[in-house]
Amino acid sequence: MTIEDDIAFLERIPTFALLGRPALRIIAMGTEAKTLRSGEVLFAAGDKADGGFVVQKGSLALQPYGSEEQTREVVVGVGALLGELSLLIENARPVTATALESTTVLRISRSLFVKMLEGFPDAAQRLQNHIANRAEQATKEMITQVRGRLDAPNVRS
């Protein structure tokens, strides 16, 4: 794929689309493609995260940390952004990502992403607004769920 193909691909990912083409050019030039075989682990829950991944081809199973009987895996495919928060801050991977088939991912390092934001303050502002809106929406949904549980009649057997 060419840089232009990578930019066009990244533009289809909502978080990246708001950054703008010039910022995406920097990201596309600095990504590293990695191909996984079926069954190969991209990262494990608890691993230190130093950036994010975008699924370019194939699919991955995401298994949350904890007992397999208690949690269900989630399958993600082309266009999925893994480790969005890891593009900005140091944290640990909350899931194990395993390829379900031959899968190609683009790795975006935190250092590249942060440098891009420093060079494109308008993109950084749009990303900040996007993250703030998502956090506000998540908080509202959580409050609604808690309120629903508190308002539910106390049912006894």
PLY file of the C-alpha trace (Angstrom):
ply
format ascii 1.0
element vertex 157
property float x
property float y
property float z
element edge 156
property int vertex1
property int vertex2
end_header
0.00 0.00 0.00
1.09 3.56 -0.63
1.08 6.38 1.91
-2.02 7.77 0.17
-3.76 4.39 0.58
-2.86 4.36 4.29
-4.15 7.92 4.73
-7.43 7.02 2.99
-7.73 3.95 5.23
-7.08 5.98 8.42
-9.66 8.58 7.33
-12.35 5.87 7.62
-11.63 5.44 11.35
-13.77 7.93 13.31
-11.12 8.98 15.85
-8.54 9.55 13.14
-10.93 11.17 10.66
-11.29 14.23 12.87
-7.52 14.85 12.84
-7.39 15.94 9.19
-5.35 14.76 6.23
-2.07 16.59 7.02
-1.93 15.03 10.50
-2.86 11.62 9.09
0.01 11.88 6.60
2.43 12.06 9.56
0.77 9.08 11.21
0.70 7.05 7.99
4.40 7.70 7.38
5.27 6.50 10.89
3.10 3.40 11.21
4.56 -0.07 11.29
2.62 -2.91 9.65
2.64 -6.25 11.44
1.15 -9.47 10.09
-0.07 -12.15 12.49
-0.85 -15.78 11.79
-4.07 -17.33 13.03
-3.74 -17.97 16.77
-0.85 -15.53 17.22
-1.16 -13.10 20.14
-0.71 -9.41 19.33
-0.60 -8.44 23.01
-1.67 -9.90 26.34
-3.82 -8.44 29.08
-1.57 -6.65 31.54
1.17 -5.86 28.97
2.53 -2.33 29.06
0.96 -0.36 26.20
3.09 2.09 24.23
0.68 2.90 21.43
-2.29 1.72 19.47
-3.12 -0.66 16.64
-5.55 -0.44 13.72
-6.78 -3.65 12.13
-6.06 -3.32 8.43
-6.93 -6.88 7.37
-8.38 -9.88 9.20
-9.83 -10.10 12.70
-8.83 -10.41 16.33
-10.49 -11.93 19.39
-10.26 -9.70 22.47
-10.39 -11.62 25.74
-10.75 -9.42 28.83
-8.48 -9.97 31.78
-9.87 -12.55 34.20
-11.43 -15.96 34.14
-12.59 -17.12 30.72
-15.79 -18.48 32.29
-16.65 -15.02 33.67
-15.99 -12.98 30.54
-16.87 -13.20 26.90
-14.52 -12.40 24.09
-15.25 -9.68 21.56
-14.29 -10.03 17.91
-13.04 -6.97 16.01
-12.23 -6.60 12.35
-11.00 -4.18 9.74
-10.96 -0.58 10.95
-10.97 -1.38 14.66
-8.74 0.90 16.73
-7.18 -0.92 19.68
-5.50 1.00 22.46
-6.92 4.41 21.69
-6.13 5.63 25.20
-2.61 4.17 24.89
-1.92 6.68 22.12
-2.01 9.38 24.81
-1.08 7.88 28.17
0.90 5.01 29.63
-1.34 2.17 30.72
-1.70 -1.60 30.62
-3.58 -3.60 28.02
-6.99 -4.61 29.46
-7.43 -7.53 27.05
-5.50 -10.20 25.19
-5.73 -9.79 21.40
-5.39 -12.98 19.36
-5.57 -13.25 15.57
-8.50 -15.37 14.35
-7.03 -15.55 10.84
-4.14 -14.02 8.95
-4.36 -10.44 10.23
-2.46 -7.25 9.48
-2.38 -4.37 11.95
-0.83 -0.93 11.77
1.06 -0.01 14.95
1.05 3.65 15.92
3.50 4.51 18.68
2.53 6.93 21.43
5.62 9.05 20.75
4.64 9.47 17.07
1.04 10.30 17.96
2.00 12.86 20.61
4.52 14.54 18.29
1.85 14.73 15.60
-0.53 16.42 18.07
2.19 18.90 19.04
2.64 19.81 15.38
-1.10 20.09 14.67
-2.73 21.96 17.58
-6.07 22.19 15.75
-6.14 18.39 15.45
-5.23 18.13 19.14
-8.14 20.41 20.04
-10.58 18.38 17.95
-9.35 15.18 19.58
-9.67 16.72 23.05
-13.26 17.77 22.31
-14.05 14.29 20.94
-12.68 12.57 24.05
-14.51 14.99 26.37
-17.81 14.37 24.55
-17.36 10.60 24.76
-16.51 10.79 28.47
-19.61 12.93 29.11
-21.81 10.47 27.18
-20.35 7.48 29.06
-20.96 9.22 32.38
-24.59 9.97 31.47
-25.15 6.34 30.45
-23.63 5.10 33.69
-25.77 7.45 35.78
-28.88 6.30 33.91
-28.02 2.65 34.61
-27.38 3.28 38.30
-30.54 5.37 38.62
-32.52 2.56 36.95
-31.22 0.05 39.46
-31.92 2.33 42.42
-35.44 3.13 41.20
-36.33 -0.52 40.51
-38.77 -2.01 43.02
-37.15 -4.24 45.61
-38.34 -7.72 44.63
-38.20 -10.44 47.32
-38.95 -14.11 46.90
0 1
1 2
2 3
3 4
4 5
5 6
6 7
7 8
8 9
9 10
10 11
11 12
12 13
13 14
14 15
15 16
16 17
17 18
18 19
19 20
20 21
21 22
22 23
23 24
24 25
25 26
26 27
27 28
28 29
29 30
30 31
31 32
32 33
33 34
34 35
35 36
36 37
37 38
38 39
39 40
40 41
41 42
42 43
43 44
44 45
45 46
46 47
47 48
48 49
49 50
50 51
51 52
52 53
53 54
54 55
55 56
56 57
57 58
58 59
59 60
60 61
61 62
62 63
63 64
64 65
65 66
66 67
67 68
68 69
69 70
70 71
71 72
72 73
73 74
74 75
75 76
76 77
77 78
78 79
79 80
80 81
81 82
82 83
83 84
84 85
85 86
86 87
87 88
88 89
89 90
90 91
91 92
92 93
93 94
94 95
95 96
96 97
97 98
98 99
99 100
100 101
101 102
102 103
103 104
104 105
105 106
106 107
107 108
108 109
109 110
110 111
111 112
112 113
113 114
114 115
115 116
116 117
117 118
118 119
119 120
120 121
121 122
122 123
123 124
124 125
125 126
126 127
127 128
128 129
129 130
130 131
131 132
132 133
133 134
134 135
135 136
136 137
137 138
138 139
139 140
140 141
141 142
142 143
143 144
144 145
145 146
146 147
147 148
148 149
149 150
150 151
151 152
152 153
153 154
154 155
155 156
